[in-house]
């Protein structure tokens, strides 16, 4: 239908871009279920809900872009462009509000993170997706809890099963592969100290320090995602306009 060179480029760029998103999404789902045998059943159950929700949204958006460009449908392309505009506005708004109300945002973020510990954190034998996330975060950032190890005392699941443990294994100084959560000191979990653990180092501060030290990467990723969304919006509406011009 559309013979303009610019419109053809927009059409095939949109097709390729959304095909890549769709392929990456399916690859991620495949890898998730491939490795599910190594994970606790409760982790799979909780992560599946998140995966289904995120996957459904990404599928719908990429489907609109791919089919709209391939079939040169003004309706699908317009809907796709509007979805990208809404997503971009929400991202910019969230960033602006976080910057304008930094103190409030920090407090709310801390409270939210603490609530995930108090509601879900458990011993490794009864670990769910949230517990696994916290363990990996603590192991990789060398930290413990949101502010410190005392945050875990608010979790009934942890308190009921911890026994003599004062901190989880992931709060300890680990040896070898960190994903195995093997402390270098056998006394770390029951008698944590500054030499054998990170029990007084909060993960919120550690995460902020990591983001500051990798600020260029964080900004680059944000700008890159924003530019990709802008290109998607631009190509979608340009192709719509070309289709309108051809019909007239």
Long-range contacts (C-beta under 8 A, 24 or more apart in sequence): 1-72, 1-243, 1-246, 2-72, 2-239, 2-242, 2-243, 2-246, 3-246, 4-242, 6-238, 6-242, 7-238, 7-239, 7-242, 7-243, 10-69, 10-234, 10-235, 10-236, 10-238, 10-239, 10-242, 11-69, 11-70, 11-72, 11-239, 12-69, 13-231, 13-235, 14-65, 14-66, 14-68, 14-69, 14-77, 14-232, 14-235, 14-236, 14-239, 15-66, 15-69, 15-70, 17-65, 17-228, 17-231, 17-232, 18-62, 18-63, 18-65, 18-66, 18-69, 19-62, 19-66, 21-58, 21-61, 21-62, 22-59, 22-62, 22-63, 22-66, 25-55, 25-58, 25-59, 25-62, 29-55, 39-132, 40-126, 40-127, 40-128, 40-132, 42-126, 42-127, 42-128, 42-129, 43-127, 43-128, 43-129, 43-132, 45-128, 46-128, 46-129, 46-130, 47-129, 50-129, 61-87, 65-232, 65-236, 68-236, 69-235, 69-236, 69-239, 72-239, 72-243, 74-240, 74-243, 74-244, 77-236, 77-237, 77-239, 77-240, 77-243, 78-236, 78-237, 78-240, 80-232, 80-236, 81-232, 81-233, 81-236, 81-237, 81-240, 84-229, 84-232, 84-233, 84-236, 85-233, 87-229, 88-226, 88-229, 88-230, 88-233, 91-226, 109-204, 110-146, 110-147, 110-204, 113-146, 113-203, 113-204, 114-146, 114-151, 114-154, 117-145, 117-146, 117-151, 117-152, 117-154, 117-155, 118-151, 118-154, 118-155, 118-156, 119-155, 120-155, 120-157, 121-152, 121-155, 121-157, 121-158, 122-155, 122-157, 122-158, 122-161, 123-157, 123-158, 123-161, 123-162, 123-165, 123-168, 124-168, 124-169, 124-181, 125-161, 126-157, 126-161, 134-168, 134-170, 134-203, 135-168, 135-169, 135-170, 135-181, 136-170, 136-179, 137-203, 137-207, 138-168, 138-170, 138-171, 138-198, 138-203, 139-170, 139-174, 139-178, 139-179, 139-181, 140-178, 141-203, 141-206, 141-207, 141-210, 142-173, 142-198, 142-201, 142-206, 143-171, 143-198, 143-201, 143-202, 143-203, 143-205, 143-206, 143-207, 144-168, 144-170, 144-171, 144-197, 144-198, 144-199, 144-200, 144-201, 144-202, 144-203, 145-171, 145-202, 145-203, 146-202, 146-203, 146-204, 147-202, 147-204, 147-205, 148-199, 148-200, 148-201, 148-202, 149-192, 149-197, 149-199, 149-200, 164-190, 165-189, 165-190, 166-190, 166-191, 166-192, 166-199, 167-192, 167-197, 167-199, 171-197, 171-198, 171-199, 172-196, 172-197, 172-198, 173-197, 173-198
